[in-house]
């Protein structure tokens, strides 16, 4: 040991802890090991999704790094579910709740086993915020490692990803492609391990965590199937030991300024609307006062400078090839958009880390100059109005329509709305509303990538507005607004909307309103009957405990 660390596992030194030590000896812990810190490696390895299929090997690499540094590493597992596989099915209701199952399970093991430090490795969308919420609650030195992005698929010289398949369904329904073409897209979209390749939710949250200072430099853009990723994990194991030496805890890193850095990077790269929900929840776990107003404030000052999917052309592996996320952060820091004095898991400040980062490759076309940004302000816009008093989130990158007014076409389930679209019952100019899909009402706040992609595939992406108290995938693009709060299940105004009511979405005025008089809304409210909450199993527990989406949809105590 390089120094006498203050470690929780020293509880086992007491002789009355002989039975505890006996259990640990059975898994390979020795007398000498009992003098060292015990470092948990939380692995989200699973065969149910390509995002996590390789994480068993990454966990072994992190274990190697922690042992080499002087710790006693112990791997344990938690769950994962695949949003891409559950999308458009009833299984999507389990997606957001899985975030909290992951967080609770990791916190439980860290607390129950008296672990001194933690490396958490996540891949698919909910792994990342789930791991980070656990880190916030566990209060031990910790590092997050991203499992990495998938390589793009190729077919006929065209880059493909999972969103290509969802949009292909819409094209097929529209008669634009045949069965063989759709099958060809399906077979080539996902070529191997890693999370969805565009600036979708997994890559968005990974970059946000790196900007928070909780990942090692480059972790968010290093591809899944690369030696870089294995080295990320080995170094993360070492880094946790050094955090223990320096007595640096997550609360020392995840400050309000660090969250502002995370929001800045998400806005600059054109990240997922889910970043709003997840960063609010992570901030809650570490007792940082972050609100929707902070996203609104940052959106107005940060330009969108990345030409990344879903609104652009490139994927995360392309960004890695021209310098990766550290090179982008270096550009942002030099331009004054980041707090360079924030501490990170390296033990150095963000500015000190970026001093050693590469420059963006000369001649690259993915990150645009500040004088010619993709958009002069951030693409994640907070909307408010009599339809969403507590706020809603729109992603406006690549959307030419700034204002849309149309008649509401109201559906209480995604399935009903999807059938209406498939059967050509939704017309240009309509405002398609899917409600009772919020955190409590879904339950689970399911994503609407399937229906939004079908609209795009049918050429209606900017001709029909799609509104919901549920969520959208990071792969969604078009005229969409999610996270409408309060949700329908608790009697929010979206529950009172009726077929044919005129609805206006204005991204410049940041308004979402319905042309219904206050007196009429009051009459509708008096007649409204709350549907029963779901009661069974995980979804039942979630429905009864989850907070409003404007609070991050957290399941522990919220005022």
C-alpha positions as CSV (number, residue, x, y, z in Angstrom):
1,X,0.0,0.0,0.0
2,X,1.3,3.4,-0.9
3,X,-0.4,5.0,2.0
4,X,-2.8,4.0,4.8
5,X,-6.0,4.7,3.0
6,X,-9.2,5.4,4.9
7,X,-11.2,2.5,3.6
8,X,-14.6,1.0,4.6
9,X,-13.5,-2.6,4.2
10,X,-11.2,-2.2,7.2
11,X,-14.3,-3.2,9.1
12,X,-13.1,-6.8,8.4
13,X,-9.9,-6.3,10.5
14,X,-11.9,-6.9,13.7
15,X,-11.6,-10.5,14.9
16,X,-15.3,-10.8,15.3
17,X,-15.5,-10.4,11.5
18,X,-13.8,-13.8,10.9
19,X,-17.0,-15.2,9.4
20,X,-17.1,-12.3,6.9
21,X,-13.5,-12.8,6.0
22,X,-14.1,-16.6,5.6
23,X,-16.7,-15.8,2.9
24,X,-14.3,-13.5,1.1
25,X,-11.5,-16.0,1.3
26,X,-13.7,-18.4,-0.7
27,X,-13.6,-15.9,-3.6
28,X,-9.9,-15.5,-3.5
29,X,-9.2,-12.7,-1.0
30,X,-6.0,-13.3,1.0
31,X,-4.6,-11.9,4.4
32,X,-2.6,-9.3,2.4
33,X,-5.7,-8.3,0.4
34,X,-7.6,-7.5,3.6
35,X,-5.2,-4.5,4.0
36,X,-6.1,-3.1,0.6
37,X,-9.2,-1.2,-0.6
38,X,-11.9,-3.3,-2.1
39,X,-13.0,-1.9,-5.5
40,X,-16.2,-3.0,-7.1
41,X,-16.5,-3.3,-10.9
42,X,-20.1,-3.0,-11.8
43,X,-20.6,-4.7,-15.2
44,X,-23.7,-4.4,-17.3
45,X,-22.7,-7.3,-19.5
46,X,-25.5,-9.1,-21.2
47,X,-26.3,-11.0,-24.3
48,X,-29.7,-9.3,-24.8
49,X,-28.2,-6.3,-26.7
50,X,-25.2,-5.5,-28.9
51,X,-24.6,-2.4,-26.7
52,X,-23.4,-4.7,-23.8
53,X,-22.3,-8.0,-25.4
54,X,-18.6,-7.1,-25.0
55,X,-18.7,-5.6,-21.5
56,X,-17.6,-8.8,-19.8
57,X,-14.2,-8.4,-21.3
58,X,-14.1,-4.7,-20.4
59,X,-14.8,-5.5,-16.8
60,X,-11.9,-7.9,-16.7
61,X,-9.7,-5.1,-18.0
62,X,-10.9,-2.7,-15.3
63,X,-10.3,-5.4,-12.7
64,X,-6.7,-5.8,-14.0
65,X,-6.1,-2.1,-13.7
66,X,-7.5,-1.9,-10.2
67,X,-5.4,-4.8,-9.0
68,X,-2.2,-3.4,-10.6
69,X,-2.8,-0.1,-8.8
70,X,-3.0,-1.9,-5.4
71,X,-6.7,-2.6,-4.9
72,X,-8.8,-5.8,-4.5
73,X,-11.2,-5.7,-7.5
74,X,-14.5,-7.6,-7.4
75,X,-16.8,-7.8,-10.4
76,X,-20.5,-7.9,-9.9
77,X,-23.3,-7.6,-12.5
78,X,-26.5,-5.6,-13.0
79,X,-29.2,-5.7,-15.6
80,X,-29.6,-4.1,-19.0
81,X,-32.5,-3.8,-21.5
82,X,-32.3,-2.7,-25.1
83,X,-34.4,0.2,-26.1
84,X,-33.9,-0.6,-29.8
85,X,-35.3,-4.1,-29.3
86,X,-38.2,-3.0,-27.0
87,X,-39.1,0.0,-29.1
88,X,-42.7,0.1,-30.4
89,X,-43.7,-2.8,-28.1
90,X,-45.1,-3.0,-24.5
91,X,-41.6,-3.8,-23.5
92,X,-40.6,-0.2,-23.9
93,X,-42.4,0.6,-20.7
94,X,-39.6,-1.2,-18.8
95,X,-36.9,1.0,-20.3
96,X,-36.9,4.0,-18.1
97,X,-37.6,2.0,-14.9
98,X,-34.6,-0.1,-15.7
99,X,-32.5,3.0,-15.1
100,X,-33.6,3.0,-11.4
101,X,-33.3,-0.8,-11.1
102,X,-29.7,-0.5,-12.3
103,X,-29.0,2.4,-9.9
104,X,-30.6,0.7,-6.9
105,X,-28.8,-2.6,-7.6
106,X,-25.4,-1.1,-7.9
107,X,-25.9,1.1,-4.8
108,X,-27.1,-2.1,-2.9
109,X,-24.0,-4.1,-3.7
110,X,-21.6,-1.2,-2.9
111,X,-23.3,-0.6,0.4
112,X,-23.9,-4.2,1.4
113,X,-20.3,-5.3,0.6
114,X,-18.6,-2.3,2.2
115,X,-16.8,-1.5,-1.1
116,X,-14.3,1.3,-1.0
117,X,-14.5,2.4,-4.7
118,X,-16.3,1.7,-7.9
119,X,-15.8,1.4,-11.6
120,X,-19.1,1.3,-13.4
121,X,-19.2,0.2,-17.0
122,X,-22.4,0.9,-19.1
123,X,-23.4,0.6,-22.7
124,X,-27.1,1.0,-23.6
125,X,-29.1,4.1,-22.9
126,X,-30.3,3.6,-19.3
127,X,-27.0,2.0,-18.1
128,X,-25.2,5.3,-18.1
129,X,-27.6,7.4,-16.0
130,X,-28.3,4.3,-13.9
131,X,-24.6,3.9,-13.1
132,X,-24.2,7.6,-12.5
133,X,-27.2,7.8,-10.1
134,X,-25.7,4.8,-8.2
135,X,-22.4,6.7,-8.0
136,X,-24.2,9.7,-6.6
137,X,-25.9,7.7,-4.0
138,X,-23.0,5.4,-3.0
139,X,-20.7,8.2,-2.1
140,X,-17.4,6.3,-2.8
141,X,-14.7,7.3,-5.2
142,X,-15.8,6.2,-8.6
143,X,-15.2,6.3,-12.4
144,X,-17.7,5.6,-15.1
145,X,-16.5,3.9,-18.3
146,X,-18.7,3.9,-21.5
147,X,-18.8,0.6,-23.3
148,X,-18.4,2.5,-26.6
149,X,-20.1,3.2,-29.8
150,X,-21.0,0.6,-32.5
151,X,-19.3,0.9,-35.9
152,X,-21.6,2.1,-38.7
153,X,-23.2,-0.5,-41.0
154,X,-22.8,-0.3,-44.7
155,X,-24.9,-1.3,-47.7
156,X,-24.6,-0.1,-51.2
157,X,-22.1,2.5,-50.1
158,X,-24.5,4.0,-47.6
159,X,-23.9,4.2,-43.9
160,X,-26.6,2.6,-41.8
161,X,-27.7,2.4,-38.2
162,X,-30.7,1.3,-36.2
163,X,-32.6,4.4,-37.1
164,X,-32.2,3.5,-40.8
165,X,-34.3,0.5,-40.1
166,X,-37.1,2.3,-38.3
167,X,-37.3,4.9,-41.1
168,X,-37.2,2.0,-43.6
169,X,-40.4,0.7,-42.1
170,X,-42.1,4.0,-42.9
171,X,-40.6,4.0,-46.5
172,X,-41.8,0.4,-46.9
173,X,-45.3,1.3,-45.7
174,X,-45.3,4.2,-48.1
175,X,-44.4,1.9,-51.0
176,X,-41.0,3.6,-51.5
177,X,-39.0,0.4,-50.9
178,X,-39.8,-3.3,-51.3
179,X,-39.5,-6.3,-48.9
180,X,-36.0,-7.2,-50.1
181,X,-34.7,-3.6,-49.6
182,X,-36.1,-3.4,-46.1
183,X,-34.6,-6.8,-45.2
184,X,-31.2,-5.7,-46.6
185,X,-31.2,-2.6,-44.4
186,X,-32.2,-4.7,-41.4
187,X,-29.4,-7.2,-42.0
188,X,-26.6,-4.6,-42.4
189,X,-27.6,-1.9,-39.8
190,X,-25.8,-3.3,-36.7
191,X,-22.5,-4.9,-37.6
192,X,-21.2,-5.7,-34.1
193,X,-20.8,-4.7,-30.5
194,X,-21.5,-1.2,-29.2
195,X,-24.2,1.3,-28.6
196,X,-26.2,3.1,-31.4
197,X,-23.8,5.1,-33.5
198,X,-25.3,8.5,-33.9
199,X,-25.6,11.3,-31.3
200,X,-28.5,9.3,-29.8
201,X,-29.1,8.8,-26.1
202,X,-26.2,6.4,-25.2
203,X,-23.5,8.5,-27.0
204,X,-25.2,11.7,-25.7
205,X,-25.0,10.6,-22.1
206,X,-21.5,9.2,-22.4
207,X,-20.3,12.6,-23.7
208,X,-22.2,14.3,-20.9
209,X,-20.5,12.1,-18.3
210,X,-17.1,12.9,-19.7
211,X,-17.8,16.6,-19.6
212,X,-19.0,16.1,-16.0
213,X,-15.5,14.9,-15.2
214,X,-16.6,11.4,-14.2
215,X,-15.0,9.5,-17.2
216,X,-11.4,9.5,-18.3
217,X,-10.6,11.7,-21.4
218,X,-11.8,10.0,-24.6
219,X,-14.0,7.4,-22.9
220,X,-17.1,8.7,-24.6
221,X,-15.9,8.5,-28.2
222,X,-13.6,5.5,-28.2
223,X,-15.3,2.7,-30.2
224,X,-16.6,-0.4,-28.5
225,X,-14.5,-2.8,-30.5
226,X,-11.0,-1.2,-30.1
227,X,-7.9,-1.4,-28.1
228,X,-8.7,2.1,-26.9
229,X,-11.7,0.9,-25.1
230,X,-9.9,-1.9,-23.3
231,X,-7.3,0.6,-22.2
232,X,-10.0,3.0,-21.0
233,X,-11.2,0.3,-18.6
234,X,-7.7,-0.7,-17.4
235,X,-6.9,3.0,-16.6
236,X,-10.3,3.4,-14.9
237,X,-9.4,0.7,-12.5
238,X,-6.1,2.5,-11.7
239,X,-7.9,5.9,-11.5
240,X,-10.3,4.8,-8.7
241,X,-7.3,3.7,-6.6
242,X,-5.7,7.1,-7.1
243,X,-9.0,8.9,-6.2
244,X,-9.0,6.9,-2.9
245,X,-5.4,8.1,-2.3
246,X,-6.4,11.7,-2.9
247,X,-9.7,11.3,-1.1
248,X,-11.6,12.7,-4.1
249,X,-15.3,11.8,-4.0
250,X,-18.1,12.2,-6.6
251,X,-19.5,15.2,-4.8
252,X,-16.1,17.0,-5.3
253,X,-16.4,16.5,-9.1
254,X,-20.1,16.7,-9.9
255,X,-20.7,20.3,-9.0
256,X,-23.2,22.7,-10.6
257,X,-20.4,24.1,-12.9
258,X,-19.6,20.5,-14.0
259,X,-23.3,20.0,-14.9
260,X,-23.2,23.2,-16.9
261,X,-20.2,21.7,-18.8
262,X,-22.2,18.6,-19.5
263,X,-25.2,20.6,-20.8
264,X,-22.8,22.7,-22.9
265,X,-21.4,19.6,-24.6
266,X,-24.8,18.1,-25.2
267,X,-26.0,21.3,-26.8
268,X,-22.9,21.7,-28.9
269,X,-23.1,18.1,-30.2
270,X,-26.9,18.1,-30.8
271,X,-27.6,15.4,-28.2
272,X,-30.8,13.6,-27.2
273,X,-33.8,15.1,-25.4
274,X,-33.2,12.3,-22.9
275,X,-30.2,14.2,-21.6
276,X,-32.6,16.6,-19.9
277,X,-34.3,13.9,-18.0
278,X,-31.2,12.0,-17.0
279,X,-29.0,14.9,-16.0
280,X,-31.8,16.2,-13.7
281,X,-31.9,12.7,-12.1
282,X,-28.1,12.5,-11.7
283,X,-28.0,16.0,-10.2
284,X,-30.7,15.0,-7.8
285,X,-28.6,11.9,-6.7
286,X,-25.7,14.2,-5.8
287,X,-27.8,17.0,-4.3
288,X,-27.0,19.5,-7.0
289,X,-29.8,22.0,-7.7
290,X,-30.4,21.6,-11.4
291,X,-33.7,22.5,-13.1
292,X,-35.3,22.8,-16.5
293,X,-34.5,26.5,-16.3
294,X,-30.8,25.7,-16.3
295,X,-31.2,23.9,-19.6
296,X,-33.1,26.8,-21.0
297,X,-30.4,29.2,-19.9
298,X,-27.6,27.1,-21.4
299,X,-29.5,26.5,-24.6
300,X,-29.6,30.3,-25.3
301,X,-25.8,30.7,-25.1
302,X,-24.3,27.5,-26.6
303,X,-24.2,27.0,-30.4
304,X,-24.9,23.6,-32.1
305,X,-21.7,22.9,-34.0
306,X,-21.8,19.2,-34.8
307,X,-23.0,17.6,-38.0
308,X,-23.9,14.3,-36.3
309,X,-26.9,12.0,-36.8
310,X,-29.9,12.0,-36.4
311,X,-30.1,15.5,-37.8
312,X,-26.7,15.4,-39.5
313,X,-24.5,13.0,-41.5
314,X,-21.9,11.6,-39.3
315,X,-21.6,9.1,-36.4
316,X,-19.6,8.9,-33.3
317,X,-16.9,6.7,-34.8
318,X,-16.3,9.4,-37.4
319,X,-15.8,11.9,-34.6
320,X,-13.4,9.6,-32.9
321,X,-11.4,9.4,-36.1
322,X,-10.9,13.2,-36.2
323,X,-9.9,13.7,-32.5
324,X,-12.9,12.6,-30.5
325,X,-14.8,14.3,-27.7
326,X,-11.6,15.7,-26.0
327,X,-10.8,17.6,-29.2
328,X,-14.3,19.1,-29.3
329,X,-14.1,20.0,-25.6
330,X,-10.8,21.7,-26.3
331,X,-12.4,23.9,-28.9
332,X,-15.3,24.7,-26.5
333,X,-12.8,25.5,-23.7
334,X,-10.7,27.8,-25.8
335,X,-13.9,29.6,-26.9
336,X,-14.9,30.2,-23.2
337,X,-17.9,27.8,-23.1
338,X,-16.5,25.4,-20.4
339,X,-15.5,25.8,-16.8
340,X,-11.9,24.7,-17.0
341,X,-11.3,24.7,-13.3
342,X,-13.7,21.8,-12.6
343,X,-12.1,18.7,-11.0
344,X,-12.2,15.4,-12.8
345,X,-11.5,11.7,-12.1
346,X,-7.9,12.1,-13.3
347,X,-7.3,14.2,-10.2
348,X,-6.6,17.1,-12.5
349,X,-8.9,19.9,-13.7
350,X,-10.7,19.8,-17.0
351,X,-8.4,22.4,-18.4
352,X,-5.3,20.4,-17.3
353,X,-6.7,17.3,-19.0
354,X,-7.5,19.2,-22.2
355,X,-4.0,20.7,-22.4
356,X,-2.8,17.3,-23.5
357,X,-5.8,16.6,-25.8
358,X,-5.3,16.4,-29.6
359,X,-6.5,19.2,-31.8
360,X,-9.4,18.4,-34.2
361,X,-7.9,17.0,-37.4
362,X,-7.3,19.6,-40.0
363,X,-9.9,19.6,-42.8
364,X,-12.5,17.7,-40.8
365,X,-16.1,18.5,-41.6
366,X,-17.9,17.1,-38.5
367,X,-17.4,20.0,-36.1
368,X,-18.3,23.3,-37.7
369,X,-16.7,26.7,-36.9
370,X,-18.4,29.0,-34.4
371,X,-18.9,31.6,-37.2
372,X,-20.9,29.0,-39.2
373,X,-22.6,26.8,-36.7
374,X,-25.3,24.2,-37.5
375,X,-27.5,26.4,-35.3
376,X,-26.6,29.6,-33.4
377,X,-28.3,28.3,-30.2
378,X,-28.6,24.8,-28.7
379,X,-31.1,22.4,-30.3
380,X,-32.8,21.2,-27.1
381,X,-35.5,23.8,-26.5
382,X,-37.6,24.0,-23.4
383,X,-41.2,24.9,-24.2
384,X,-43.9,26.1,-21.8
385,X,-47.5,27.2,-22.1
386,X,-51.1,26.2,-21.2
387,X,-50.5,22.7,-22.6
388,X,-47.2,22.2,-20.6
389,X,-47.1,24.5,-17.6
390,X,-44.1,22.6,-16.1
391,X,-42.3,22.4,-19.4
392,X,-41.7,20.2,-22.4
393,X,-38.6,19.4,-24.5
394,X,-38.2,19.8,-28.2
395,X,-35.2,18.9,-30.3
396,X,-35.1,21.4,-33.2
397,X,-31.9,20.6,-34.9
398,X,-32.4,20.2,-38.6
399,X,-36.1,21.2,-38.3
400,X,-37.0,24.1,-40.7
401,X,-40.5,24.6,-39.3
402,X,-40.3,27.2,-36.5
403,X,-44.1,27.4,-35.8
404,X,-46.8,24.9,-36.4
405,X,-50.6,25.3,-35.7
406,X,-52.9,22.5,-36.4
407,X,-55.9,20.4,-35.2
408,X,-55.2,17.9,-32.4
409,X,-55.5,14.3,-33.3
410,X,-55.6,12.7,-29.8
411,X,-54.7,9.1,-28.9
412,X,-54.4,7.5,-25.5
413,X,-51.9,4.9,-26.6
414,X,-48.9,4.7,-29.0
415,X,-50.4,1.6,-30.7
416,X,-53.6,3.5,-31.6
417,X,-51.6,6.4,-33.0
418,X,-49.3,4.1,-35.0
419,X,-52.2,2.4,-36.6
420,X,-53.7,5.7,-37.6
421,X,-50.4,6.7,-39.3
422,X,-50.0,3.3,-41.0
423,X,-53.6,3.6,-42.2
424,X,-53.0,7.1,-43.6
425,X,-55.5,8.6,-41.2
426,X,-53.1,11.4,-40.2
427,X,-52.9,14.4,-42.6
428,X,-50.4,17.1,-43.3
429,X,-50.8,19.9,-40.8
430,X,-52.2,17.7,-38.0
431,X,-50.9,17.7,-34.4
432,X,-50.6,14.1,-33.4
433,X,-51.0,13.7,-29.6
434,X,-50.1,10.6,-27.7
435,X,-50.9,10.9,-24.0
436,X,-51.1,8.7,-20.9
437,X,-47.5,7.7,-21.7
438,X,-45.7,9.7,-19.0
439,X,-43.7,8.3,-16.0
440,X,-46.9,7.3,-14.1
441,X,-49.3,6.9,-17.0
442,X,-47.3,4.7,-19.3
443,X,-46.1,3.6,-16.8
444,X,-42.5,4.0,-17.6
445,X,-42.5,7.0,-20.0
446,X,-41.9,4.9,-23.2
447,X,-40.0,6.3,-26.2
448,X,-41.8,7.0,-29.5
449,X,-39.0,6.4,-32.0
450,X,-41.0,3.8,-33.9
451,X,-43.9,6.2,-34.8
452,X,-41.7,9.2,-35.3
453,X,-39.5,7.3,-37.7
454,X,-42.5,6.0,-39.6
455,X,-43.7,9.6,-40.0
456,X,-40.2,10.6,-41.4
457,X,-40.2,7.5,-43.6
458,X,-43.6,8.6,-45.0
459,X,-42.4,12.1,-45.7
460,X,-44.4,13.7,-42.8
461,X,-41.5,14.4,-40.4
462,X,-42.0,18.2,-40.6
463,X,-45.6,18.2,-41.9
464,X,-47.1,16.6,-38.8
465,X,-46.3,17.7,-35.3
466,X,-46.0,14.8,-32.8
467,X,-46.6,15.6,-29.1
468,X,-46.4,13.3,-26.1
469,X,-46.0,13.2,-22.3
470,X,-43.8,10.2,-23.0
471,X,-40.3,10.4,-24.4
472,X,-38.4,10.2,-27.7
473,X,-35.4,8.3,-28.6
474,X,-32.1,10.1,-29.3
475,X,-32.6,8.8,-32.8
476,X,-35.8,10.7,-33.3
477,X,-35.8,13.8,-35.5
478,X,-38.6,15.8,-37.0
479,X,-41.3,18.1,-35.5
480,X,-41.6,16.4,-32.1
481,X,-42.2,17.5,-28.5
482,X,-41.9,15.2,-25.5
483,X,-41.8,15.3,-21.7
484,X,-45.0,17.3,-21.6
485,X,-45.6,18.1,-17.9
486,X,-47.7,17.6,-15.9
487,X,-48.5,14.3,-17.6
488,X,-52.0,13.2,-18.4
489,X,-52.1,10.6,-15.7
490,X,-52.1,13.3,-13.0
491,X,-54.6,15.5,-14.7
492,X,-52.1,17.7,-16.6
493,X,-53.6,19.9,-19.4
494,X,-52.7,17.3,-22.0
495,X,-55.4,15.1,-20.5
496,X,-58.0,17.8,-21.2
497,X,-57.1,18.2,-24.9
498,X,-59.9,17.1,-27.3
499,X,-59.9,16.1,-30.9
500,X,-59.8,19.1,-33.2
501,X,-58.6,21.6,-30.6
502,X,-56.0,23.9,-32.3
503,X,-52.5,23.5,-30.9
504,X,-49.5,25.7,-31.6
505,X,-45.8,24.9,-31.2
506,X,-43.5,27.8,-31.5
507,X,-39.8,27.0,-31.1
508,X,-38.7,30.6,-31.3
509,X,-41.2,31.9,-28.7
510,X,-40.7,28.6,-26.8
511,X,-44.4,28.1,-26.4
512,X,-46.7,25.1,-26.6
513,X,-50.4,26.2,-26.3
514,X,-53.9,25.0,-27.1
515,X,-56.6,27.4,-28.1
516,X,-59.0,26.5,-25.4
517,X,-60.5,29.1,-23.0
518,X,-59.6,28.8,-19.3
519,X,-63.3,28.4,-18.4
520,X,-63.7,25.5,-20.9
521,X,-60.5,23.8,-19.5
522,X,-62.0,24.2,-16.0
523,X,-65.2,22.4,-17.1
524,X,-63.2,19.6,-18.7
525,X,-61.1,19.2,-15.6
526,X,-64.2,18.8,-13.4
527,X,-65.4,16.0,-15.7
528,X,-62.0,14.3,-16.0
529,X,-61.7,10.9,-14.3
530,X,-58.2,9.7,-13.4
531,X,-57.4,6.2,-14.8
532,X,-56.2,3.7,-12.2
533,X,-52.5,3.5,-11.7
534,X,-50.7,0.3,-12.7
535,X,-50.3,-1.9,-9.7
536,X,-48.3,-5.0,-10.5
537,X,-44.6,-5.7,-10.2
538,X,-41.8,-3.4,-11.2
539,X,-44.1,-1.1,-13.2
540,X,-46.5,-0.9,-10.4
541,X,-43.8,0.2,-7.9
542,X,-42.5,2.6,-10.5
543,X,-45.9,4.2,-11.2
544,X,-46.6,4.8,-7.5
545,X,-43.2,6.3,-6.7
546,X,-41.9,8.1,-9.8
547,X,-41.8,11.9,-9.9
548,X,-42.7,14.3,-12.7
549,X,-40.5,14.3,-15.8
550,X,-39.7,17.9,-15.1
551,X,-37.9,16.6,-11.9
552,X,-36.0,13.9,-13.7
553,X,-38.6,11.1,-13.2
554,X,-36.7,10.0,-10.0
555,X,-38.1,7.3,-7.7
556,X,-36.6,8.5,-4.4
557,X,-37.8,11.4,-2.3
558,X,-38.6,14.7,-4.1
559,X,-40.2,17.7,-2.5
